Amino acid sequence: MITKEEYLIALETVEQYHKQLNLQIFSCIGKKGKTKIKNWCIDNKIGGKLRGLHYLLPSIEFIEDVTAFDILGLKGFGESQLREFELYKKATL
């Protein structure tokens, strides 16, 4: 039979393990950082008009910083390209 003291020691061990896991998860998230537009286009095999975003938006370095206004402000881009961009972005980040 397990004593109350043994149970509390085991519970403390489990809590410490969970804290350790959380720290490892957050440290991995923190290291990821942002994704460069060019890398995002190449790594995810983005096609069509979106393929050249890094040329079309030279003042924006990271895909996370691209907004709907940026996409709609591009010549020849409309709602269709915006929806496509948002779908790609949501699926890949």
N, CA, C and O atoms as a DFTB+ gen file, in Angstrom:
372 C
 N C O
     1  1       0.824      -1.183       0.000
     2  2       0.000       0.000       0.000
     3  2       0.875       1.256       0.000
     4  3       1.916       1.297       0.656
     5  1       0.445       2.269      -0.736
     6  2       1.185       3.535      -0.835
     7  2       0.751       4.450       0.302
     8  3      -0.438       4.644       0.554
     9  1       1.761       5.012       0.985
    10  2       1.448       5.934       2.076
    11  2       1.165       7.328       1.516
    12  3       1.470       7.631       0.363
    13  1       0.584       8.149       2.354
    14  2       0.285       9.523       1.948
    15  2       1.576      10.268       1.615
    16  3       1.620      11.048       0.664
    17  1       2.605      10.030       2.386
    18  2       3.902      10.684       2.165
    19  2       4.492      10.289       0.801
    20  3       4.984      11.148       0.069
    21  1       4.444       9.012       0.464
    22  2       4.939       8.535      -0.838
    23  2       4.132       9.157      -1.986
    24  3       4.682       9.539      -3.019
    25  1       2.830       9.244      -1.777
    26  2       1.953       9.840      -2.791
    27  2       2.322      11.306      -3.028
    28  3       2.415      11.741      -4.176
    29  1       2.531      12.063      -1.962
    30  2       2.873      13.481      -2.087
    31  2       4.232      13.675      -2.756
    32  3       4.409      14.608      -3.539
    33  1       5.183      12.807      -2.454
    34  2       6.502      12.873      -3.105
    35  2       6.357      12.599      -4.601
    36  3       6.943      13.299      -5.427
    37  1       5.578      11.587      -4.940
    38  2       5.350      11.262      -6.353
    39  2       4.640      12.407      -7.061
    40  3       4.977      12.740      -8.198
    41  1       3.663      13.011      -6.397
    42  2       2.936      14.139      -6.977
    43  2       3.867      15.313      -7.232
    44  3       3.774      15.967      -8.271
    45  1       4.753      15.582      -6.303
    46  2       5.733      16.661      -6.476
    47  2       6.650      16.381      -7.677
    48  3       6.969      17.289      -8.444
    49  1       7.061      15.142      -7.829
    50  2       7.897      14.752      -8.965
    51  2       7.171      14.981     -10.288
    52  3       7.756      15.490     -11.244
    53  1       5.909      14.607     -10.338
    54  2       5.109      14.800     -11.555
    55  2       4.951      16.287     -11.860
    56  3       5.058      16.694     -13.017
    57  1       4.697      17.101     -10.837
    58  2       4.552      18.544     -11.040
    59  2       5.854      19.155     -11.562
    60  3       5.823      20.006     -12.451
    61  1       6.977      18.736     -11.026
    62  2       8.271      19.232     -11.497
    63  2       8.501      18.839     -12.958
    64  3       9.014      19.632     -13.748
    65  1       8.125      17.630     -13.305
    66  2       8.263      17.160     -14.685
    67  2       7.410      18.004     -15.627
    68  3       7.870      18.386     -16.703
    69  1       6.180      18.297     -15.234
    70  2       5.309      19.134     -16.069
    71  2       5.888      20.536     -16.247
    72  3       5.827      21.097     -17.341
    73  1       6.443      21.098     -15.189
    74  2       7.085      22.415     -15.294
    75  2       8.254      22.351     -16.263
    76  3       8.443      23.261     -17.070
    77  1       9.028      21.297     -16.189
    78  2      10.172      21.118     -17.084
    79  2       9.705      21.040     -18.534
    80  3      10.310      21.659     -19.409
    81  1       8.646      20.295     -18.798
    82  2       8.111      20.183     -20.158
    83  2       7.655      21.523     -20.671
    84  3       7.935      21.872     -21.818
    85  1       6.958      22.283     -19.847
    86  2       6.486      23.604     -20.262
    87  2       7.649      24.511     -20.610
    88  3       7.593      25.236     -21.603
    89  1       8.699      24.483     -19.810
    90  2       9.863      25.309     -20.100
    91  2      10.506      24.895     -21.419
    92  3      10.928      25.756     -22.191
    93  1      10.588      23.603     -21.689
    94  2      11.177      23.130     -22.936
    95  2      10.322      23.556     -24.126
    96  3      10.856      23.965     -25.157
    97  1       9.006      23.463     -23.991
    98  2       8.112      23.855     -25.084
    99  2       8.256      25.340     -25.357
   100  3       8.378      25.737     -26.516
   101  1       8.245      26.176     -24.317
   102  2       8.348      27.609     -24.520
   103  2       9.711      28.018     -25.051
   104  3       9.803      28.972     -25.823
   105  1      10.757      27.331     -24.664
   106  2      12.076      27.677     -25.191
   107  2      12.168      27.347     -26.674
   108  3      12.842      28.054     -27.423
   109  1      11.502      26.286     -27.105
   110  2      11.485      25.951     -28.530
   111  2      10.700      26.988     -29.321
   112  3      11.106      27.383     -30.414
   113  1       9.587      27.422     -28.771
   114  2       8.773      28.430     -29.446
   115  2       9.555      29.728     -29.552
   116  3       9.553      30.372     -30.602
   117  1      10.216      30.111     -28.489
   118  2      10.966      31.361     -28.490
   119  2      12.115      31.368     -29.486
   120  3      12.437      32.421     -30.036
   121  1      12.735      30.233     -29.732
   122  2      13.863      30.168     -30.647
   123  2      13.431      30.229     -32.110
   124  3      14.216      30.600     -32.982
   125  1      12.190      29.866     -32.367
   126  2      11.741      29.798     -33.747
   127  2      11.842      31.148     -34.430
   128  3      12.360      31.239     -35.543
   129  1      11.360      32.189     -33.787
   130  2      11.425      33.518     -34.358
   131  2      10.479      33.680     -35.531
   132  3       9.471      32.983     -35.643
   133  1      10.824      34.609     -36.397
   134  2       9.978      34.902     -37.550
   135  2      10.546      34.251     -38.809
   136  3      11.713      33.863     -38.858
   137  1       9.689      34.144     -39.823
   138  2      10.054      33.490     -41.074
   139  2      10.238      34.530     -42.167
   140  3       9.351      35.346     -42.418
   141  1      11.391      34.495     -42.811
   142  2      11.620      35.425     -43.924
   143  2      10.679      35.078     -45.070
   144  3      10.395      33.909     -45.331
   145  1      10.200      36.118     -45.748
   146  2       9.233      35.923     -46.831
   147  2       9.798      34.997     -47.903
   148  3       9.115      34.077     -48.352
   149  1      11.029      35.235     -48.312
   150  2      11.628      34.414     -49.373
   151  2      11.686      32.944     -48.953
   152  3      11.340      32.061     -49.737
   153  1      12.121      32.683     -47.725
   154  2      12.189      31.297     -47.235
   155  2      10.809      30.662     -47.185
   156  3      10.653      29.491     -47.530
   157  1       9.803      31.425     -46.756
   158  2       8.436      30.923     -46.677
   159  2       7.941      30.524     -48.060
   160  3       7.326      29.469     -48.217
   161  1       8.200      31.350     -49.057
   162  2       7.761      31.059     -50.432
   163  2       8.449      29.810     -50.978
   164  3       7.805      28.969     -51.607
   165  1       9.738      29.689     -50.743
   166  2      10.502      28.556     -51.269
   167  2      10.181      27.270     -50.517
   168  3       9.906      26.238     -51.131
   169  1      10.217      27.333     -49.184
   170  2      10.003      26.134     -48.364
   171  2       8.612      25.540     -48.542
   172  3       8.443      24.324     -48.455
   173  1       7.623      26.381     -48.791
   174  2       6.243      25.912     -48.906
   175  2       5.770      25.811     -50.352
   176  3       4.591      25.576     -50.617
   177  1       6.715      25.995     -51.293
   178  2       6.410      25.881     -52.721
   179  2       5.190      26.720     -53.100
   180  3       4.264      26.248     -53.759
   181  1       5.222      27.989     -52.657
   182  2       4.129      28.915     -52.951
   183  2       4.180      29.234     -54.444
   184  3       5.241      29.536     -54.990
   185  1       3.045      29.163     -55.078
   186  2       2.998      29.397     -56.519
   187  2       2.192      30.630     -56.884
   188  3       1.750      31.392     -56.024
   189  1       2.018      30.802     -58.175
   190  2       1.209      31.908     -58.685
   191  2       1.802      33.262     -58.358
   192  3       3.018      33.417     -58.242
   193  1       0.928      34.230     -58.212
   194  2       1.366      35.600     -57.949
   195  2       2.081      35.727     -56.605
   196  3       2.929      36.602     -56.427
   197  1       1.736      34.858     -55.669
   198  2       2.330      34.960     -54.333
   199  2       3.797      34.528     -54.296
   200  3       4.514      34.828     -53.342
   201  1       4.227      33.835     -55.321
   202  2       5.594      33.310     -55.351
   203  2       6.637      34.420     -55.188
   204  3       7.678      34.205     -54.567
   205  1       6.364      35.591     -55.737
   206  2       7.351      36.680     -55.717
   207  2       7.127      37.720     -54.647
   208  3       7.537      38.868     -54.820
   209  1       6.496      37.364     -53.554
   210  2       6.200      38.350     -52.513
   211  2       7.444      39.069     -52.001
   212  3       7.384      40.259     -51.689
   213  1       8.558      38.368     -51.911
   214  2       9.772      39.009     -51.393
   215  2      10.272      40.106     -52.337
   216  3      10.957      41.030     -51.896
   217  1       9.940      40.017     -53.628
   218  2      10.282      41.081     -54.577
   219  2       9.239      42.195     -54.537
   220  3       9.570      43.374     -54.661
   221  1       7.982      41.809     -54.361
   222  2       6.885      42.768     -54.390
   223  2       6.771      43.587     -53.103
   224  3       6.242      44.699     -53.116
   225  1       7.260      43.042     -52.007
   226  2       7.208      43.735     -50.715
   227  2       8.620      43.864     -50.136
   228  3       8.908      43.285     -49.088
   229  1       9.498      44.610     -50.798
   230  2      10.901      44.664     -50.349
   231  2      11.089      45.308     -48.974
   232  3      12.106      45.073     -48.320
   233  1      10.133      46.109     -48.530
   234  2      10.290      46.774     -47.232
   235  2       9.870      45.881     -46.062
   236  3      10.085      46.234     -44.902
   237  1       9.268      44.718     -46.369
   238  2       8.830      43.800     -45.316
   239  2       9.689      42.544     -45.384
   240  3       9.773      41.893     -46.425
   241  1      10.321      42.213     -44.274
   242  2      11.249      41.084     -44.259
   243  2      10.591      39.759     -43.865
   244  3      10.958      38.704     -44.383
   245  1       9.623      39.816     -42.951
   246  2       9.055      38.588     -42.393
   247  2       7.596      38.393     -42.791
   248  3       6.824      39.350     -42.849
   249  1       7.226      37.142     -43.064
   250  2       5.877      36.805     -43.502
   251  2       4.852      37.136     -42.414
   252  3       3.714      37.489     -42.726
   253  1       5.240      37.025     -41.157
   254  2       4.324      37.331     -40.052
   255  2       3.927      38.804     -40.032
   256  3       2.913      39.162     -39.433
   257  1       4.719      39.665     -40.682
   258  2       4.445      41.106     -40.687
   259  2       3.600      41.549     -41.883
   260  3       3.195      42.709     -41.952
   261  1       3.332      40.651     -42.816
   262  2       2.529      40.994     -43.993
   263  2       1.058      41.046     -43.591
   264  3       0.534      40.114     -42.980
   265  1       0.399      42.154     -43.945
   266  2      -1.012      42.328     -43.599
   267  2      -1.877      42.253     -44.849
   268  3      -1.375      42.220     -45.972
   269  1      -3.183      42.227     -44.629
   270  2      -4.132      42.231     -45.742
   271  2      -3.962      43.498     -46.574
   272  3      -4.080      43.455     -47.799
   273  1      -3.686      44.619     -45.924
   274  2      -3.486      45.875     -46.645
   275  2      -2.275      45.801     -47.567
   276  3      -2.290      46.355     -48.666
   277  1      -1.229      45.116     -47.117
   278  2      -0.031      44.957     -47.951
   279  2      -0.366      44.171     -49.217
   280  3       0.047      44.552     -50.313
   281  1      -1.109      43.084     -49.070
   282  2      -1.462      42.241     -50.215
   283  2      -2.378      42.996     -51.174
   284  3      -2.155      43.006     -52.385
   285  1      -3.406      43.626     -50.620
   286  2      -4.375      44.333     -51.473
   287  2      -3.773      45.573     -52.117
   288  3      -4.297      46.071     -53.113
   289  1      -2.685      46.073     -51.562
   290  2      -2.015      47.240     -52.132
   291  2      -1.121      46.910     -53.323
   292  3      -0.625      47.821     -53.986
   293  1      -0.910      45.652     -53.603
   294  2      -0.059      45.246     -54.720
   295  2      -0.848      45.315     -56.028
   296  3      -2.025      44.959     -56.081
   297  1      -0.184      45.773     -57.059
   298  2      -0.828      45.888     -58.366
   299  2      -1.245      44.504     -58.872
   300  3      -0.442      43.571     -58.908
   301  1      -2.511      44.394     -59.261
   302  2      -3.014      43.139     -59.800
   303  2      -3.455      42.136     -58.744
   304  3      -3.866      41.025     -59.079
   305  1      -3.374      42.512     -57.474
   306  2      -3.787      41.627     -56.392
   307  2      -5.155      42.062     -55.888
   308  3      -5.432      43.253     -55.746
   309  1      -5.998      41.081     -55.622
   310  2      -7.335      41.369     -55.116
   311  2      -7.733      40.393     -54.029
   312  3      -6.892      39.762     -53.389
   313  1      -9.031      40.286     -53.839
   314  2      -9.562      39.415     -52.795
   315  2      -9.138      37.960     -52.985
   316  3      -8.886      37.255     -52.008
   317  1      -9.060      37.515     -54.217
   318  2      -8.685      36.123     -54.491
   319  2      -7.273      35.828     -53.992
   320  3      -7.037      34.805     -53.350
   321  1      -6.340      36.725     -54.289
   322  2      -4.960      36.537     -53.834
   323  2      -4.858      36.674     -52.314
   324  3      -4.068      35.984     -51.670
   325  1      -5.670      37.573     -51.753
   326  2      -5.663      37.733     -50.301
   327  2      -6.139      36.459     -49.613
   328  3      -5.525      36.019     -48.641
   329  1      -7.222      35.862     -50.100
   330  2      -7.711      34.609     -49.525
   331  2      -6.667      33.506     -49.661
   332  3      -6.432      32.742     -48.725
   333  1      -6.045      33.429     -50.831
   334  2      -5.010      32.417     -51.054
   335  2      -3.845      32.622     -50.081
   336  3      -3.350      31.665     -49.486
   337  1      -3.418      33.863     -49.927
   338  2      -2.326      34.180     -49.005
   339  2      -2.686      33.776     -47.580
   340  3      -1.893      33.132     -46.893
   341  1      -3.881      34.157     -47.138
   342  2      -4.295      33.851     -45.773
   343  2      -4.397      32.351     -45.530
   344  3      -4.065      31.876     -44.444
   345  1      -4.855      31.598     -46.534
   346  2      -4.922      30.141     -46.400
   347  2      -3.527      29.531     -46.285
   348  3      -3.279      28.687     -45.425
   349  1      -2.613      29.970     -47.167
   350  2      -1.228      29.470     -47.111
   351  2      -0.597      29.813     -45.765
   352  3       0.031      28.969     -45.126
   353  1      -0.773      31.052     -45.351
   354  2      -0.140      31.531     -44.110
   355  2      -0.663      30.738     -42.910
   356  3       0.111      30.306     -42.055
   357  1      -1.974      30.556     -42.857
   358  2      -2.573      29.825     -41.743
   359  2      -2.105      28.368     -41.717
   360  3      -1.870      27.802     -40.649
   361  1      -1.975      27.773     -42.895
   362  2      -1.596      26.360     -42.981
   363  2      -0.116      26.110     -42.713
   364  3       0.266      25.001     -42.340
   365  1       0.711      27.117     -42.896
   366  2       2.156      26.890     -42.811
   367  2       2.817      27.491     -41.591
   368  3       3.955      27.131     -41.290
   369  1       2.168      28.382     -40.877
   370  2       2.804      29.000     -39.701
   371  2       2.192      28.500     -38.423
   372  3       2.604      28.911     -37.339
